[in-house]
Structures are given as C-alpha cells and as structure tokens.
Amino acid sequence: MTIAEYITNLSDNPYFGAGFGLFSLGASAAVLRKGLQYATIYLRRQYMITLEVPCRDKSYQWLLQWMTNKGAKETQHLSVETSFEQRDTGHVKTKYDFIPSVGTHFFRYGRTWIKVERTREQHTLDLHMGTPWETVTLTALGRDKAIYFDILEEARQMALRQHEGKTIMYTALGSEWRPFGHPKRRRPLNSVILDEGISNRILQDCRDFISNPLWYTQRGIPYRRGYLLYGPPGCGKSSYITALAGELEFGICVLNLSERGLSDDRLNHLLAVAPQQSIILLEDVDAAFVSREDTVHQKAAYEGLNRVTFSGLLNCLDGVASTEARIVFMTTNYLERLDPALIRPGRVDLKEYIGWCSKYQIEQMFLRFYDGEKARTAAKEFANKVVAFGKNVSPAQIQGFFMFYKQANCEEVLNNADMIWKL
C-alpha cells in the first residue's frame, strides 16, 4: 500500500477524521489568537503612541483640567470636584467641575481619536498627599509625539489663564510645594504705602536681578538675591511682599522655619525644588534662631523648636549645595536679634527698614481713602496733626482708623485724629 492510499484510508475513517478536524480547528484558533496578539503588539509598538502621566507630575492637574473642558462633554462617566470662588462683590460662588471618572474614555483632539485611561490604585497611596495613587494614560494612533506636546502645552496655557491676574501661595507639604488655598487677586503695588523711595528701590532691584542672569554668569557670581525687611509689626512688610509678587507676576512660597519636623536636608530640598517664578518668604526669622553671641540661657529657650540648625540655614542660603535662580525675602521685627552671619552680603543683598509712618505715608494713605480737591488739603492737615501728637503710629493703625471712618467726611476725620491710638 502506498503512502497516498494509506492517508486516503485514514481520512475515510470517521474517528480519525473527527479527531484530526478538531485538532486542526483548535490549532488554527490558537495560531490565529497568537497572530492577533503579535499583530496587536506590533501595531501598538509601531503605529500607536502612549503617554502616561502620574499624579505626582506637575502636569497632572493641568491635564485633568484640560480633560474637564475638552473631554467631559464627550463622556457620560464623570466625577465631580467642588470648589469655591470669591467674587468681586464679596460673595462666594460654589463651582462644580465635572472630570472624566476612573475608567476608559475616548476624546477627539483635532482629527485624532485618543483613548484615555484613568486608573486609581486603592492599595497604593501618594505618601505626600495621602490619597490613592492615580495615573492618566493617553493612547493615539500614529508615531508623532507632537500631539502630546500640543495637548500638554494647551493644558498649561489653560491653567495659566485661570490664574491670570492672581497670586498663588505655596506651602511646604512633605518634600514638595503645594498651592495653599485659592489663588489671590493680585494686590496693586501702590496700595501699600511705604516711605518715599523704598518701594521703587526694591522693585527696581528685583527687576534688574530677574532680567540679567547672564551678567551674574559671566562674572562667576551665584545667581540668587536675598532681601531683608525689618521694622516694627504692622508696618507693611508682608503686605508689600505680597504686592511685589503680584507686580512681578510671581508666586509666594511661605516657609516656616519653626515648623516641627523641618530638618536641614528637607529645608535644602525645598529651596531647591521651589516653583519657578516665585518668591521664597521666611517670615520672622528672629523667632527661629537667636544670635550666637547671646547668652546660654537665651539659647536654651529656643532649643527643641525644630531640627533646623543655624549652620544648616546658612548653608541653604549661601552654601556649596545651595540652588541658584531664586529670590529670598526675610522679615523680622527685631534686627538686633539676628546673627550677623545671617544678614551678611551674599545672603542678604538689600536691607530696608519698614518703620513707623512718616508724614508722607500718612498723607498718601489719606488720599487712598478720600478723593477730591478738598481731600488734598485735608490730607496735609491730617498728616501734620498726627505727627504733632509725637507718637509712633503704624500703617495698620492708620488703615484701621480710616476703615472705621470710611463713611465720614474729611472734617470729621480731622476732628477725630486722636482716635487713632484708641481704636
């Protein structure tokens, strides 16, 4: 019997035919499945581009907000974020933002359909935020990465427009800076009345520093600038820094040196990762450290407040590992309590005294609250009258007095000038 005849006889056998047919069908299905898997993998690798954005990345919140405005209209599965927005009238408006929820969504960007997968790991936490770890993965056909650059840039510009005209306050949370509260409407620089020339001197110095990084590089000078505002409480130090940040279109990173748990390493890291275009503010530095020339008893009173050492602070401000391209403002009510090493040139480049109200300040503050030709004459008379009392008065006291008499006329304000120290 030939081989051909033998195969023919086997094919005529119903048992063999059934088994071989099932085997062939299963093998074909397996080969097809494997082929589809390899084809899918090849397609994903060669003709699809994927972008993963973890929740710790700075662009994560930008992307969620972009999805809220672009993609939430095209999906039926949403989650809500409730926020509060203060209007110019003083009323607080409740705002609801609908964000695509955890799951898979499909958005259209231009002519390209994008698959968006938002995942949440219930068993993995973001240690700094204490919230479940999240990622957003975008998948699109093609090999051009430019589509993701365009999306992220559009998301960034959208976030910038939302904060336009506002000052963002940052606070240290763990080893990162996080926005604190809602962005504040920028305060006009002329709303903080300092003595003649002080405001313009600081502003000009800041602008000169910001616009001349190459000048520092060419001369081998570290590109950083330190400022110290000192003087009695209530004289406008913090208010001026807030207004200055708004004028420069900068944010403010508020750092409390007396915070428990703040160490030298963490302080150095926070200064290194501070947001771009922001002012680092160290308020009341005299409360965190005393001069090394003070008595042992005075030093003991400050022991145990935190783990930041004085030498650690000095190294962060002007050490080998200190970062550049930053502006640091320090404030204090008691200049004499600060160690000379802290405020030497290189760590503090410009010191300004923000003190009790001068005649010029009183007159200018009067004109901020009352206008008209009659107010100009009354402002000079009011300033002379207050100075004649011979008592120190802070801008906070003057402002409180004007707010108490905000509905009064100029004559009534002049007649009650002695009430400044009684309110």
WOTAZI-V253747 format. One record per residue. N is the residue number from 1. RES is the residue in three letters. SS is DSSP state (~ for helix, > for strand, _ for the rest). Layout:
# WOTAZI-V253747
N/RES/SS ; N/RES/SS
This chain:
# WOTAZI-V253747
1/MET/_ ; 2/THR/_ ; 3/ILE/~ ; 4/ALA/~ ; 5/GLU/~ ; 6/TYR/~ ; 7/ILE/~ ; 8/THR/~ ; 9/ASN/~ ; 10/LEU/~ ; 11/SER/~ ; 12/ASP/~ ; 13/ASN/_ ; 14/PRO/~ ; 15/TYR/~ ; 16/PHE/~ ; 17/GLY/~ ; 18/ALA/~ ; 19/GLY/~ ; 20/PHE/~ ; 21/GLY/~ ; 22/LEU/~ ; 23/PHE/~ ; 24/SER/~ ; 25/LEU/~ ; 26/GLY/~ ; 27/ALA/~ ; 28/SER/~ ; 29/ALA/~ ; 30/ALA/~ ; 31/VAL/~ ; 32/LEU/~ ; 33/ARG/~ ; 34/LYS/~ ; 35/GLY/~ ; 36/LEU/~ ; 37/GLN/~ ; 38/TYR/~ ; 39/ALA/~ ; 40/THR/~ ; 41/ILE/~ ; 42/TYR/~ ; 43/LEU/~ ; 44/ARG/~ ; 45/ARG/~ ; 46/GLN/~ ; 47/TYR/~ ; 48/MET/> ; 49/ILE/> ; 50/THR/> ; 51/LEU/> ; 52/GLU/> ; 53/VAL/> ; 54/PRO/> ; 55/CYS/_ ; 56/ARG/_ ; 57/ASP/_ ; 58/LYS/_ ; 59/SER/~ ; 60/TYR/~ ; 61/GLN/~ ; 62/TRP/~ ; 63/LEU/~ ; 64/LEU/~ ; 65/GLN/~ ; 66/TRP/~ ; 67/MET/~ ; 68/THR/~ ; 69/ASN/~ ; 70/LYS/~ ; 71/GLY/_ ; 72/ALA/~ ; 73/LYS/~ ; 74/GLU/~ ; 75/THR/_ ; 76/GLN/_ ; 77/HIS/_ ; 78/LEU/> ; 79/SER/> ; 80/VAL/> ; 81/GLU/> ; 82/THR/> ; 83/SER/> ; 84/PHE/> ; 85/GLU/> ; 86/GLN/> ; 87/ARG/_ ; 88/ASP/_ ; 89/THR/_ ; 90/GLY/_ ; 91/HIS/_ ; 92/VAL/> ; 93/LYS/> ; 94/THR/> ; 95/LYS/> ; 96/TYR/> ; 97/ASP/> ; 98/PHE/> ; 99/ILE/> ; 100/PRO/> ; 101/SER/_ ; 102/VAL/_ ; 103/GLY/> ; 104/THR/> ; 105/HIS/> ; 106/PHE/> ; 107/PHE/> ; 108/ARG/> ; 109/TYR/> ; 110/GLY/_ ; 111/ARG/_ ; 112/THR/> ; 113/TRP/> ; 114/ILE/> ; 115/LYS/> ; 116/VAL/> ; 117/GLU/> ; 118/ARG/> ; 119/THR/> ; 120/ARG/> ; 121/GLU/> ; 122/GLN/> ; 123/HIS/> ; 124/THR/> ; 125/LEU/> ; 126/ASP/> ; 127/LEU/_ ; 128/HIS/_ ; 129/MET/_ ; 130/GLY/_ ; 131/THR/> ; 132/PRO/> ; 133/TRP/> ; 134/GLU/> ; 135/THR/> ; 136/VAL/> ; 137/THR/> ; 138/LEU/> ; 139/THR/> ; 140/ALA/> ; 141/LEU/> ; 142/GLY/_ ; 143/ARG/_ ; 144/ASP/_ ; 145/LYS/_ ; 146/ALA/~ ; 147/ILE/~ ; 148/TYR/~ ; 149/PHE/~ ; 150/ASP/~ ; 151/ILE/~ ; 152/LEU/~ ; 153/GLU/~ ; 154/GLU/~ ; 155/ALA/~ ; 156/ARG/~ ; 157/GLN/~ ; 158/MET/~ ; 159/ALA/~ ; 160/LEU/~ ; 161/ARG/~ ; 162/GLN/~ ; 163/HIS/_ ; 164/GLU/_ ; 165/GLY/_ ; 166/LYS/> ; 167/THR/> ; 168/ILE/_ ; 169/MET/> ; 170/TYR/> ; 171/THR/> ; 172/ALA/> ; 173/LEU/> ; 174/GLY/_ ; 175/SER/_ ; 176/GLU/> ; 177/TRP/> ; 178/ARG/> ; 179/PRO/> ; 180/PHE/_ ; 181/GLY/_ ; 182/HIS/_ ; 183/PRO/_ ; 184/LYS/> ; 185/ARG/> ; 186/ARG/_ ; 187/ARG/_ ; 188/PRO/_ ; 189/LEU/~ ; 190/ASN/~ ; 191/SER/~ ; 192/VAL/_ ; 193/ILE/_ ; 194/LEU/_ ; 195/ASP/_ ; 196/GLU/_ ; 197/GLY/_ ; 198/ILE/~ ; 199/SER/~ ; 200/ASN/~ ; 201/ARG/~ ; 202/ILE/~ ; 203/LEU/~ ; 204/GLN/~ ; 205/ASP/~ ; 206/CYS/~ ; 207/ARG/~ ; 208/ASP/~ ; 209/PHE/~ ; 210/ILE/~ ; 211/SER/_ ; 212/ASN/_ ; 213/PRO/~ ; 214/LEU/~ ; 215/TRP/~ ; 216/TYR/~ ; 217/THR/~ ; 218/GLN/~ ; 219/ARG/_ ; 220/GLY/_ ; 221/ILE/_ ; 222/PRO/_ ; 223/TYR/_ ; 224/ARG/> ; 225/ARG/> ; 226/GLY/> ; 227/TYR/> ; 228/LEU/> ; 229/LEU/> ; 230/TYR/> ; 231/GLY/_ ; 232/PRO/_ ; 233/PRO/_ ; 234/GLY/_ ; 235/CYS/_ ; 236/GLY/_ ; 237/LYS/~ ; 238/SER/~ ; 239/SER/~ ; 240/TYR/~ ; 241/ILE/~ ; 242/THR/~ ; 243/ALA/~ ; 244/LEU/~ ; 245/ALA/~ ; 246/GLY/~ ; 247/GLU/~ ; 248/LEU/~ ; 249/GLU/_ ; 250/PHE/_ ; 251/GLY/> ; 252/ILE/> ; 253/CYS/> ; 254/VAL/> ; 255/LEU/> ; 256/ASN/_ ; 257/LEU/_ ; 258/SER/_ ; 259/GLU/_ ; 260/ARG/_ ; 261/GLY/_ ; 262/LEU/_ ; 263/SER/> ; 264/ASP/~ ; 265/ASP/~ ; 266/ARG/~ ; 267/LEU/~ ; 268/ASN/~ ; 269/HIS/~ ; 270/LEU/~ ; 271/LEU/~ ; 272/ALA/~ ; 273/VAL/_ ; 274/ALA/_ ; 275/PRO/_ ; 276/GLN/_ ; 277/GLN/_ ; 278/SER/> ; 279/ILE/> ; 280/ILE/> ; 281/LEU/> ; 282/LEU/> ; 283/GLU/_ ; 284/ASP/_ ; 285/VAL/~ ; 286/ASP/~ ; 287/ALA/~ ; 288/ALA/_ ; 289/PHE/_ ; 290/VAL/_ ; 291/SER/_ ; 292/ARG/_ ; 293/GLU/_ ; 294/ASP/_ ; 295/THR/_ ; 296/VAL/~ ; 297/HIS/~ ; 298/GLN/~ ; 299/LYS/~ ; 300/ALA/~ ; 301/ALA/_ ; 302/TYR/_ ; 303/GLU/_ ; 304/GLY/_ ; 305/LEU/_ ; 306/ASN/_ ; 307/ARG/> ; 308/VAL/_ ; 309/THR/_ ; 310/PHE/~ ; 311/SER/~ ; 312/GLY/~ ; 313/LEU/~ ; 314/LEU/~ ; 315/ASN/~ ; 316/CYS/~ ; 317/LEU/~ ; 318/ASP/~ ; 319/GLY/_ ; 320/VAL/_ ; 321/ALA/_ ; 322/SER/_ ; 323/THR/_ ; 324/GLU/_ ; 325/ALA/_ ; 326/ARG/> ; 327/ILE/> ; 328/VAL/> ; 329/PHE/> ; 330/MET/> ; 331/THR/> ; 332/THR/> ; 333/ASN/_ ; 334/TYR/_ ; 335/LEU/~ ; 336/GLU/~ ; 337/ARG/~ ; 338/LEU/_ ; 339/ASP/_ ; 340/PRO/_ ; 341/ALA/_ ; 342/LEU/_ ; 343/ILE/_ ; 344/ARG/_ ; 345/PRO/_ ; 346/GLY/_ ; 347/ARG/_ ; 348/VAL/_ ; 349/ASP/_ ; 350/LEU/> ; 351/LYS/> ; 352/GLU/> ; 353/TYR/> ; 354/ILE/_ ; 355/GLY/_ ; 356/TRP/_ ; 357/CYS/_ ; 358/SER/_ ; 359/LYS/~ ; 360/TYR/~ ; 361/GLN/~ ; 362/ILE/~ ; 363/GLU/~ ; 364/GLN/~ ; 365/MET/~ ; 366/PHE/~ ; 367/LEU/~ ; 368/ARG/~ ; 369/PHE/~ ; 370/TYR/_ ; 371/ASP/_ ; 372/GLY/_ ; 373/GLU/~ ; 374/LYS/~ ; 375/ALA/~ ; 376/ARG/~ ; 377/THR/~ ; 378/ALA/~ ; 379/ALA/~ ; 380/LYS/~ ; 381/GLU/~ ; 382/PHE/~ ; 383/ALA/~ ; 384/ASN/~ ; 385/LYS/~ ; 386/VAL/~ ; 387/VAL/~ ; 388/ALA/~ ; 389/PHE/_ ; 390/GLY/_ ; 391/LYS/_ ; 392/ASN/_ ; 393/VAL/_ ; 394/SER/_ ; 395/PRO/~ ; 396/ALA/~ ; 397/GLN/~ ; 398/ILE/~ ; 399/GLN/~ ; 400/GLY/~ ; 401/PHE/~ ; 402/PHE/~ ; 403/MET/~ ; 404/PHE/~ ; 405/TYR/_ ; 406/LYS/_ ; 407/GLN/_ ; 408/ALA/_ ; 409/ASN/_ ; 410/CYS/~ ; 411/GLU/~ ; 412/GLU/~ ; 413/VAL/~ ; 414/LEU/~ ; 415/ASN/~ ; 416/ASN/_ ; 417/ALA/~ ; 418/ASP/~ ; 419/MET/~ ; 420/ILE/~ ; 421/TRP/~ ; 422/LYS/_ ; 423/LEU/_
